[in-house]
Amino acid sequence: MTNYTKPETIALHTGWRADPSTGSVAVPIHQTTSFQFDNSDHAANLFSLSELGNIYTRIMNPTTDVLEKRIAQLEGGVAALATASGQSATAIAIQNIAKSGDNIVSSTDVYGGTWNLFANTLKDQGIEVRFVDPSEPNNFLDATDENTRAYFGETLPNPKLNIFPIKEVADKGKKLGIPLIIDNTASPIISKPIQHGASIIVHSTTKYIGGHGTSIGGIIIDSGNFNWEDFKERQPLLNNPDPSYHGAIWAEAVKPLGPIAYILKARVTLLRDLGAAMSPFNAFQFIQGLETLPLRINEQCKNAKLVAEYLASSKLVRKVIYPSLFTGKNKERADIYLDKGFGALVGFELNGDIKTGKKFVDSLQLFYHVANIGDSRSLAIHPASTTHSQLSEEDKLRAGVSNSYVRLSIGIEHIDDILNDINNALEKANK
């Protein structure tokens, strides 16, 4: 199959042409639990990983496989693993290389759900997460010790929107044998973290990739650019015998299959054991969304820039948070890492307090008030009273959430209708 390079073509053609038995152009939904083996030798080969193929849908499914191949190629990776949600993708991405007694260093600028996963759930499992301000990349080095297994950040962190210094942090980590895991949920197509040195990418496919608010899912992409075997002490889970899979040493065992040690370990151990598999139906839904993602994200970025500029001109707004309006180092990073558009998320602080923020959201008519981003429709939320309400006041501010902060996820409606709705809500909120 042709190795396409343009996202508009990859999203439609990678990993599939037509069903060989029926000629179906659309990817079928393989709604099955298990798969017939050719014979006993075929079954043995699959379980020993001497060849790859379908065994059980909890581990792999043909519909999901097409989605994984397309997103891996879109991100410039070698392989991908679809999961039941973005949260499970993030958790597995960490658990794949960190165990009890280990730590990772994470940016403070992360989604509220990620913060809670890191600060509480992983902590309860014995994995320490050390939060640092990403504006200074050396902070990651300062928080590193001999048990640090990964660095973590978000390309376009929700809700702060300050662009993560991908290359700076990735370069520092690779010298020590520490891979950079980047959540690229808010910036598919418009940012390519692997090109700047990131080793692992995660997405909540629920958001822009799905694009229609119908399905929950996540995905992990392996860049294939990290040499796990070179860092035996730093990365023990890929370089020591794994008792959960016949004593396999992952950095060595999968060499004949390519540089996929990380992602294959995640598939045949964690996905197998924890069971956070994407359903074939949801994979089909994400394939449909993916086909129009390059078109949607371009229109959403264009609309969002106009919204940000409109809000910046309003006397009712104290501050607008959008990458094209940044100055200094934040603007330099935006220009480097968001070279295809500045994203579809717009944050702003109203002149007022928590009541003003809530009243603005309640006054919107076109925007949906939902805890999501990335839909084709425009969405809005007041994080201080919803997505970030579980955080302390100090942690809210560290995450970029003030009491009057509102986050908009701009859709593909006509810009005139979007701006009219915002204007009407601003007037009502400030009465």
C-alpha positions in Angstrom: 0.0 0.0 0.0 1.2 3.5 -0.8 2.8 5.3 2.1 0.9 8.6 1.9 2.3 11.7 3.6 -0.5 14.2 3.5 -3.0 14.1 6.4 -6.1 14.5 4.1 -5.1 11.3 2.3 -3.8 9.3 5.3 -7.1 9.9 7.1 -9.0 8.3 4.2 -6.8 5.6 2.9 -4.1 4.3 5.3 -4.6 0.7 6.4 -7.5 -0.2 4.2 -8.6 -0.3 0.6 -11.5 -2.7 0.3 -12.7 -6.0 1.9 -11.1 -8.8 -0.1 -14.2 -11.0 0.1 -17.0 -8.5 -0.4 -15.4 -5.5 -2.0 -16.7 -3.2 0.8 -15.1 0.2 0.7 -16.1 1.2 4.2 -14.2 -0.6 7.0 -16.5 -3.3 8.4 -17.4 -3.4 12.1 -15.9 -6.8 13.2 -18.3 -7.2 16.1 -16.7 -10.5 17.4 -15.0 -11.6 20.5 -12.6 -14.1 19.0 -11.0 -15.3 15.8 -10.6 -18.7 14.2 -7.0 -20.0 14.0 -5.8 -21.6 10.8 -4.3 -24.5 12.8 -2.5 -25.3 16.0 0.8 -24.0 14.7 -0.8 -20.7 13.7 -2.3 -20.3 17.2 1.0 -21.1 18.9 2.8 -18.5 16.7 0.3 -15.8 17.6 0.7 -16.5 21.4 4.4 -16.6 21.2 4.5 -13.3 19.2 6.5 -14.9 16.4 3.8 -13.5 14.2 1.1 -10.8 14.8 -2.6 -11.4 14.3 -6.0 -11.6 15.8 -6.6 -13.7 18.9 -9.3 -11.9 21.0 -10.9 -8.5 20.6 -9.7 -7.4 24.1 -6.2 -7.5 22.6 -6.7 -6.7 18.9 -9.5 -6.4 16.3 -9.4 -5.8 12.6 -11.6 -2.7 12.7 -9.5 -1.2 15.5 -6.4 -2.1 13.6 -7.3 0.2 10.7 -7.8 3.1 13.2 -4.5 2.4 14.8 -2.6 2.3 11.6 -4.1 5.6 10.4 -3.5 7.5 13.5 0.1 6.1 13.8 0.9 7.3 10.3 -0.8 10.7 11.0 1.5 11.2 14.0 4.6 9.8 12.3 4.8 6.8 14.5 5.4 3.1 13.9 2.4 1.6 15.7 -0.5 2.4 17.9 -2.8 0.9 20.6 -6.4 1.9 20.9 -8.0 1.9 24.3 -11.4 2.4 25.9 -10.8 6.1 26.8 -8.3 8.8 26.8 -7.8 8.3 30.5 -7.0 4.6 30.1 -4.5 5.6 27.3 -2.7 7.9 29.6 -2.7 5.4 32.5 -1.4 2.6 30.4 1.2 4.8 28.7 2.7 5.4 32.2 2.1 2.0 33.7 3.9 0.4 30.7 7.3 1.7 32.0 6.7 2.7 35.6 5.9 0.5 38.6 5.5 1.0 42.3 8.6 2.8 43.6 9.1 4.6 40.3 8.3 8.2 39.4 7.5 10.4 36.4 7.9 14.1 36.0 4.8 15.9 34.6 4.0 19.4 33.5 1.7 21.3 35.8 -0.2 22.3 32.7 -2.5 19.3 32.2 -6.1 18.4 32.0 -7.9 18.2 35.3 -8.6 14.5 34.9 -5.0 13.8 34.2 -3.9 15.8 37.2 -6.2 13.7 39.5 -5.0 10.5 37.9 -1.4 11.5 38.5 -1.8 13.1 41.9 -4.1 10.5 43.5 -4.7 7.2 41.6 -1.2 6.6 40.4 0.1 7.7 43.8 -2.1 5.0 45.4 -0.5 2.5 43.1 3.0 3.5 44.2 3.9 5.6 41.2 5.0 9.1 42.2 4.2 12.0 39.9 6.3 15.1 40.4 4.7 18.3 38.9 6.9 21.0 37.5 6.4 24.3 35.7 7.1 23.5 32.0 7.9 27.1 31.1 11.5 26.3 32.2 12.6 22.9 30.7 15.4 22.5 33.3 12.7 22.0 35.9 12.3 18.5 34.5 16.0 17.8 35.1 15.8 19.2 38.6 13.0 16.8 39.5 14.7 13.7 38.0 16.4 11.0 40.0 17.5 7.4 39.3 13.8 6.1 39.5 12.4 8.6 36.9 11.0 6.6 34.0 9.2 9.3 31.9 8.5 12.9 31.3 4.9 14.0 30.5 3.3 17.0 29.0 0.4 18.3 26.8 1.2 20.0 23.5 -1.7 22.4 23.9 -2.6 22.1 27.6 -6.2 22.5 28.5 -7.1 25.0 29.9 -3.8 27.0 30.1 -3.0 26.8 26.4 0.7 27.6 26.9 2.5 25.4 24.4 4.8 22.7 25.9 8.5 23.0 25.0 8.6 19.6 23.3 12.1 19.5 21.8 13.8 21.2 24.8 12.4 18.6 27.3 12.7 15.6 24.9 16.4 16.3 24.2 17.1 16.5 27.9 15.3 13.3 28.7 16.8 11.2 25.9 20.3 11.8 27.2 19.2 10.2 30.4 17.1 7.4 28.9 13.9 9.1 29.8 11.2 9.3 27.0 8.8 12.2 26.6 5.1 11.2 26.6 3.0 13.9 25.0 -0.8 14.2 25.1 -1.7 15.7 21.7 -5.4 15.5 22.1 -6.1 19.2 21.5 -3.8 19.6 18.5 -4.1 16.7 16.0 -2.8 17.5 12.5 -1.7 21.0 13.6 1.2 19.7 15.7 3.5 16.8 15.2 5.3 16.2 18.5 7.3 13.1 17.2 9.0 15.4 14.7 10.3 17.4 17.7 11.6 14.5 19.7 8.6 13.1 21.6 8.7 9.3 22.0 5.1 8.4 22.9 1.9 10.2 21.9 -1.5 9.8 23.6 -4.9 11.1 22.4 -8.4 11.1 23.7 -10.0 10.0 20.5 -13.3 11.2 22.1 -12.3 14.7 21.2 -11.2 16.0 17.7 -10.5 12.6 16.2 -14.1 11.5 16.8 -15.4 15.0 16.3 -19.1 14.3 16.8 -19.5 13.6 20.5 -20.7 10.0 20.0 -18.0 7.7 21.4 -15.4 7.4 24.1 -11.9 6.2 23.3 -8.2 6.8 23.5 -5.0 5.8 21.7 -1.3 5.5 22.3 1.2 6.0 19.5 4.8 4.6 19.6 7.3 6.8 17.7 9.8 4.0 17.4 12.5 6.5 18.0 13.5 5.6 21.5 16.3 3.0 22.0 15.0 1.2 25.1 17.8 -1.3 24.9 20.4 1.4 25.4 19.1 2.2 28.9 18.8 -1.1 30.7 19.0 0.4 34.2 16.7 3.4 33.5 14.1 1.3 31.7 13.9 -2.1 33.6 10.4 -3.0 32.5 11.5 -3.3 28.9 14.9 -4.8 29.6 14.3 -7.4 32.3 12.4 -10.7 32.0 8.6 -10.1 32.2 7.0 -12.8 34.3 3.6 -11.9 33.0 4.6 -13.0 29.4 6.8 -16.1 29.5 9.8 -14.1 30.8 10.0 -12.0 27.6 12.6 -9.2 27.5 10.7 -6.8 25.4 13.6 -4.7 24.0 15.0 -8.0 22.6 12.0 -10.2 22.0 10.3 -8.1 19.3 13.3 -7.0 17.3 12.3 -9.0 14.2 8.9 -7.2 14.2 10.4 -3.7 14.2 10.9 -1.0 16.9 7.6 -1.7 18.6 8.8 -3.0 22.0 6.9 -0.4 24.0 3.6 -0.6 22.2 3.6 -4.4 21.9 4.3 -4.8 25.6 1.4 -2.4 26.3 -0.9 -4.5 24.1 -0.1 -8.0 25.3 0.3 -7.3 29.0 -1.6 -4.2 30.2 -4.4 -4.2 27.7 -4.7 -7.9 28.1 -4.8 -7.8 31.9 -6.7 -4.5 32.5 -9.1 -5.0 29.7 -9.5 -1.3 28.7 -10.1 -2.2 25.1 -11.9 0.0 22.5 -15.1 -1.6 21.2 -15.1 -2.3 17.4 -18.2 -0.1 17.0 -16.4 2.9 18.6 -13.4 2.2 16.4 -15.7 2.4 13.4 -17.1 5.7 14.7 -13.6 7.1 15.1 -12.7 6.0 11.6 -15.6 8.0 10.3 -14.5 11.1 12.3 -10.9 10.7 11.3 -11.9 10.9 7.6 -12.9 14.6 8.0 -10.5 15.6 10.8 -8.1 17.5 8.5 -11.0 19.6 7.1 -12.7 20.2 10.5 -9.6 21.2 12.4 -8.6 23.8 9.8 -12.1 25.4 10.0 -12.2 25.2 13.7 -8.7 26.9 14.0 -9.8 29.7 11.7 -13.0 30.3 13.7 -11.2 30.1 17.0 -8.7 32.8 16.0 -11.5 35.1 15.0 -13.3 34.5 18.3 -10.1 35.2 20.3 -9.6 38.5 18.5 -13.3 39.4 19.1 -13.0 38.7 22.8 -9.7 40.6 23.0 -11.6 43.7 21.8 -14.3 43.5 24.4 -14.3 45.7 27.4 -16.3 43.0 29.3 -13.3 40.6 29.1 -10.3 40.9 31.3 -8.0 38.5 29.6 -8.0 36.2 26.5 -5.9 33.0 26.4 -5.2 31.9 22.8 -1.8 31.0 21.3 -1.9 33.6 18.4 -2.3 36.4 21.0 0.7 35.2 23.1 3.9 37.2 23.3 7.5 36.4 24.1 8.6 32.8 24.6 5.0 31.5 24.6 4.4 32.9 21.1 7.7 31.6 19.8 6.8 28.1 21.0 3.3 28.4 19.4 4.9 29.4 16.1 7.3 26.4 16.2 5.0 23.7 17.5 1.6 24.8 16.1 2.7 25.4 12.6 -0.6 24.4 11.0 -2.9 26.4 13.2 -3.3 27.7 16.7 -6.0 25.3 17.8 -9.7 25.5 18.5 -9.7 26.1 22.2 -10.2 29.7 23.5 -10.0 30.6 27.2 -10.9 34.0 28.6 -11.5 35.6 32.0 -14.5 37.9 32.4 -14.6 41.0 34.4 -16.3 39.5 37.5 -16.3 36.5 39.7 -17.5 32.9 39.7 -21.1 34.0 39.4 -20.3 36.0 36.2 -18.6 33.0 34.6 -21.5 30.7 35.4 -24.0 33.3 34.1 -22.1 33.7 30.9 -22.3 29.9 30.2 -26.0 29.8 31.2 -26.7 32.6 28.7 -25.3 30.9 25.6 -27.8 29.6 23.1 -25.8 28.2 20.2 -22.9 26.8 22.4 -23.5 23.5 24.2 -22.7 23.4 27.9 -20.8 20.1 28.1 -17.7 18.7 29.7 -16.0 17.9 26.4 -13.9 19.5 23.6 -13.3 18.9 20.0 -16.9 18.5 18.7 -18.0 19.9 15.3 -20.4 21.9 17.5 -19.2 24.8 19.6 -19.0 24.0 23.3 -18.5 25.9 26.5 -17.8 25.3 30.2 -16.9 27.0 33.4 -14.0 24.9 34.7 -13.8 26.3 38.3 -17.3 24.9 39.0 -17.0 21.7 36.9 -14.0 20.0 35.5 -11.5 21.5 38.0 -13.8 21.8 41.0 -12.1 18.8 42.7 -8.8 20.7 42.8 -7.8 23.0 45.7 -7.8 26.8 45.0 -4.0 26.7 44.8 -4.0 23.8 42.3 -6.7 25.5 40.2 -4.6 28.6 39.8 -1.5 26.4 39.0 -3.6 24.8 36.2 -4.6 28.2 34.9 -8.2 28.2 36.1 -9.5 31.4 37.8 -13.1 31.7 39.1 -14.2 33.8 36.1 -12.4 31.7 33.5 -14.5 30.2 30.7 -13.2 27.7 28.1 -14.7 27.6 24.6 -14.2 24.8 22.1 -15.0 26.3 18.8 -16.9 24.3 16.2 -17.5 24.6 12.5 -20.7 26.8 12.6 -20.7 30.0 10.6 -18.5 32.6 12.4 -21.3 35.2 12.5 -23.6 32.9 14.5 -20.7 32.0 16.9 -19.9 35.7 17.6 -23.5 36.7 17.9 -24.1 34.1 20.6 -20.9 35.1 22.5 -21.9 38.8 22.3 -25.4 38.2 23.7 -24.0 36.1 26.5 -21.4 38.7 27.4 -24.1 41.4 27.7 -26.3 39.2 29.9 -23.5 38.1 32.1 -22.5 41.6 32.9 -25.9 43.0 33.8 
